[in-house]
Amino acid sequence: METSELINDNLLSFLSVTLFQVGHGMCDGTDPNSGQKINGTLQWLVDNVPSQYGHLQNNGNWTEMTDVWIACNDEDLQPVMHRYGNLRPCHCGGDLNQEGSQVGPELGFGFIVGKKLNRRQGDKVLLLKVAWGGKSLAVDFRPPRSGKEVGPYYDAALNAVHMTLANLTAYFPSIDTNFSVKLSGFAWHQGWNDGCDAQMTAEYEFNLANLIRDLRVDFDAPNLPVSIGVSGMAGYSPGRRTDIVNAQFAVANRTKYPEFAGNVASVETRNYLREPKPHSPSDFDYHWNNNAESLWLVGEAMGKAMVEMVLREERRDARGTAAFS
């Protein structure tokens, strides 16, 4: 992937590549027995916690962020983005044919990143959400330097990114022809499936560190900021779930991984788990109990970490430029 710096005053399109959990926060729903709105949906949050979530809706319509674009994949292993446009609630969450009914971490992530990084007229953030449910890092996303067979979804993710960038004007016809694209970050929220297997759990840290290294090589971005939302959907329960979380925190330990110091951040998410049904739409802990607030908070925390790293990288680059001017 070719990246370029901002040239004069041309449009800068921040390019955040995101490999998220698909995201199954429920957007709306009514209990068939009571006729009451289901707790923990996005609509419930807008109605009952307007001080925090009221901005997500305007006159009954979901709010669109015109300065944040998103494209997300639908087809298994195919580099095709079937959902794209302005970032808005309930657009890119869920599986194929679930458009409009579910939301993932991309919403909170995009709102934060767009708000903090779009500092000039014409700036854009583009989120490329490449996600498949039920996949492991040890097998499906296995990076090249971990050895054995490279995961098919590792290659599929790269292909989806390259294909989308090569066809940006097809997805976003209004894009400025003089735009400059900069790859600004990579976000990762995954881990449930690896936690189902003892061996996958044991090698998770090894594989995650290698994933970061390999993606940086493939994207030609040696200091690419990486924001990791730890797999907190089981809360603070002991066992392999906690082992996965510990592995995710470990790769952001600057003493253990000096190469990642300041450019890899792992954010705590376990306190975002909400009580299961009836306090949430379901009791599916692997889907965060389908609670929209959980998914929003995960994405928001990841977005804040990403913004901090991107701005730090910009300051570092500015100092380097000044030194040679």
GIZI-V140181 format. One record per residue. RES is the residue in one small letter. SS is DSSP state (alpha for helix, beta for strand, coil for the rest). OMEGA is omega in whole degrees, -180 to 180 (* if undefined). D_CENTER is the distance of its C-alpha to the mean C-alpha in Angstrom with 1 decimal. Layout:
# GIZI-V140181
res={RES	RES}
ss={SS	SS}
omega={OMEGA	OMEGA}
d_center={D_CENTER	D_CENTER}
This chain:
# GIZI-V140181
res={m	e	t	s	e	l	i	n	d	n	l	l	s	f	l	s	v	t	l	f	q	v	g	h	g	m	c	d	g	t	d	p	n	s	g	q	k	i	n	g	t	l	q	w	l	v	d	n	v	p	s	q	y	g	h	l	q	n	n	g	n	w	t	e	m	t	d	v	w	i	a	c	n	d	e	d	l	q	p	v	m	h	r	y	g	n	l	r	p	c	h	c	g	g	d	l	n	q	e	g	s	q	v	g	p	e	l	g	f	g	f	i	v	g	k	k	l	n	r	r	q	g	d	k	v	l	l	l	k	v	a	w	g	g	k	s	l	a	v	d	f	r	p	p	r	s	g	k	e	v	g	p	y	y	d	a	a	l	n	a	v	h	m	t	l	a	n	l	t	a	y	f	p	s	i	d	t	n	f	s	v	k	l	s	g	f	a	w	h	q	g	w	n	d	g	c	d	a	q	m	t	a	e	y	e	f	n	l	a	n	l	i	r	d	l	r	v	d	f	d	a	p	n	l	p	v	s	i	g	v	s	g	m	a	g	y	s	p	g	r	r	t	d	i	v	n	a	q	f	a	v	a	n	r	t	k	y	p	e	f	a	g	n	v	a	s	v	e	t	r	n	y	l	r	e	p	k	p	h	s	p	s	d	f	d	y	h	w	n	n	n	a	e	s	l	w	l	v	g	e	a	m	g	k	a	m	v	e	m	v	l	r	e	e	r	r	d	a	r	g	t	a	a	f	s}
ss={coil	coil	coil	coil	coil	coil	coil	coil	coil	coil	coil	beta	beta	beta	beta	beta	beta	beta	beta	coil	coil	coil	coil	coil	beta	beta	coil	coil	coil	beta	coil	coil	coil	coil	coil	coil	beta	coil	coil	coil	coil	alpha	alpha	alpha	alpha	alpha	alpha	alpha	coil	alpha	alpha	alpha	alpha	alpha	alpha	alpha	beta	beta	coil	coil	beta	beta	coil	beta	beta	beta	beta	beta	beta	beta	beta	beta	beta	coil	coil	coil	coil	coil	coil	coil	beta	beta	beta	beta	beta	beta	beta	beta	coil	coil	coil	coil	coil	coil	coil	coil	coil	coil	coil	coil	coil	beta	beta	coil	coil	alpha	alpha	alpha	alpha	alpha	alpha	alpha	alpha	alpha	alpha	alpha	alpha	coil	coil	coil	coil	coil	coil	beta	beta	beta	beta	beta	beta	coil	coil	coil	coil	coil	coil	coil	coil	coil	coil	coil	coil	coil	coil	alpha	alpha	alpha	coil	coil	coil	coil	coil	alpha	alpha	alpha	alpha	alpha	alpha	alpha	alpha	alpha	alpha	alpha	alpha	alpha	alpha	alpha	coil	alpha	alpha	alpha	alpha	coil	coil	coil	coil	coil	coil	coil	coil	beta	beta	beta	beta	beta	beta	beta	beta	beta	coil	coil	coil	coil	coil	alpha	alpha	alpha	coil	alpha	alpha	alpha	alpha	alpha	coil	alpha	alpha	alpha	alpha	alpha	alpha	alpha	alpha	alpha	alpha	alpha	alpha	alpha	alpha	alpha	coil	coil	coil	coil	coil	coil	coil	beta	beta	beta	beta	coil	coil	coil	coil	coil	coil	coil	coil	coil	coil	alpha	alpha	alpha	alpha	alpha	alpha	alpha	alpha	alpha	alpha	alpha	coil	coil	coil	coil	coil	coil	coil	alpha	alpha	alpha	coil	coil	coil	beta	beta	beta	beta	coil	coil	alpha	alpha	alpha	coil	coil	coil	coil	coil	coil	coil	coil	coil	coil	coil	coil	alpha	alpha	alpha	alpha	alpha	alpha	coil	alpha	alpha	alpha	alpha	alpha	alpha	alpha	alpha	alpha	alpha	alpha	alpha	alpha	alpha	alpha	alpha	alpha	alpha	alpha	alpha	alpha	alpha	alpha	alpha	alpha	alpha	alpha	alpha	alpha	alpha	alpha	alpha	coil	coil}
omega={177	175	178	179	177	-180	-179	-177	179	179	175	178	176	-175	179	179	-175	171	-176	157	-178	177	-177	172	-176	-178	-177	178	180	177	-176	-179	-176	-176	-180	175	-180	179	172	175	180	178	178	180	178	-177	-171	177	-174	-180	-179	-172	-179	-179	-179	-180	-180	-179	177	179	178	-179	176	174	-175	179	174	177	177	172	-177	-175	176	-171	-178	175	179	-177	-175	176	-177	177	-177	-179	177	177	178	180	170	-180	-174	176	176	-179	178	180	176	-180	178	-175	-176	-177	179	-178	-177	-176	179	178	-177	180	-179	-177	179	-178	-173	-174	177	-173	-179	176	178	177	179	167	175	175	172	-179	180	-172	174	180	173	-176	-180	173	-176	-177	-171	-180	-172	-178	-175	-173	173	180	-175	-176	177	-178	-179	-179	171	179	-179	179	178	180	-180	179	-178	-179	-180	180	-180	-177	-177	-177	176	180	-176	-175	-177	-176	-180	-179	179	-176	174	-176	176	175	-171	-178	180	-178	-174	175	-173	175	-176	-175	176	180	178	-174	-176	-178	178	178	-177	-177	-175	-179	178	-178	-179	177	179	177	180	-179	-176	179	178	177	-177	178	-179	-178	-171	180	-177	177	-179	178	-177	172	-174	-174	-174	-174	175	-180	-177	180	-179	177	-174	179	178	177	177	179	180	178	180	175	-176	-177	177	179	-173	176	-179	-179	-179	-179	-178	-176	177	-180	171	180	175	-175	179	179	-172	179	177	177	178	-179	-179	178	11	180	177	180	-177	173	179	-175	179	174	-178	-178	-179	-178	-176	179	178	-178	177	-176	176	-180	180	180	178	179	179	178	180	-180	-179	-179	-179	180	177	179	178	179	178	179	-179	178	179	179	-179	-178	-177	-178	*}
d_center={19.5	21.5	20.3	22.6	23.2	24.0	27.5	29.7	28.3	26.5	23.2	20.3	17.1	14.2	12.0	8.4	7.6	4.2	5.5	4.5	7.7	9.2	9.8	13.4	14.1	17.5	18.2	21.9	24.8	28.4	30.0	32.7	35.1	35.0	33.9	31.7	28.1	25.8	24.4	20.7	19.8	18.1	21.6	23.2	21.1	22.1	25.7	26.1	24.0	24.4	24.4	20.7	19.5	22.3	20.7	18.4	21.6	24.6	27.9	26.4	23.8	20.0	19.3	17.9	16.5	18.7	17.3	13.7	13.5	11.0	12.0	10.9	13.0	15.6	18.2	18.4	18.4	19.3	17.7	18.0	15.7	17.6	15.5	15.2	16.4	15.8	12.8	14.4	14.3	14.7	14.1	11.2	11.1	13.5	15.4	17.8	20.3	18.3	17.4	18.4	18.5	15.1	11.8	8.4	5.9	5.1	8.7	9.2	6.6	8.4	11.7	11.8	10.9	13.3	15.9	16.1	15.9	17.9	21.2	23.5	24.7	23.0	19.9	16.8	13.0	11.8	8.3	8.6	6.7	8.7	9.0	12.3	13.6	16.1	15.4	16.3	15.6	19.4	20.3	17.8	15.4	18.4	18.5	21.9	23.2	22.9	25.9	26.8	25.3	22.1	19.6	19.7	16.0	15.6	18.0	16.6	13.2	15.2	17.5	15.1	13.9	17.6	18.9	16.7	17.7	21.2	21.4	19.6	22.8	22.9	19.7	20.3	24.1	24.4	22.7	25.2	27.1	27.3	23.6	22.3	18.9	17.2	14.3	12.8	9.9	7.6	4.6	5.8	6.5	9.7	13.4	15.4	17.4	18.3	19.6	22.0	24.0	25.9	25.8	22.1	21.6	24.1	22.5	18.9	19.1	21.0	18.6	15.4	17.5	18.7	15.3	14.5	18.1	18.2	15.1	16.7	19.9	18.7	17.0	20.0	18.1	19.7	18.1	14.6	12.6	10.2	8.3	8.5	8.4	11.6	12.7	14.8	15.4	19.0	19.7	22.1	24.1	25.6	25.4	23.0	20.0	20.9	21.5	18.0	16.8	19.5	18.6	15.0	16.8	19.4	17.5	16.9	20.7	22.3	25.7	24.6	22.4	24.0	22.2	18.8	20.5	18.8	16.0	14.1	13.1	12.6	12.4	14.5	13.4	16.6	18.3	15.9	17.5	20.0	23.3	23.6	25.6	27.5	25.3	22.2	22.2	22.6	23.1	20.5	19.0	16.7	15.1	15.3	18.6	16.9	16.8	14.9	15.3	13.7	10.4	10.9	11.8	9.1	6.6	9.7	10.5	7.5	8.2	11.8	11.6	10.1	12.9	15.5	14.9	15.0	18.1	19.6	19.3	20.9	23.7	24.3	24.6	26.9	29.1	29.5	30.4	32.9	34.5	35.3	36.4}
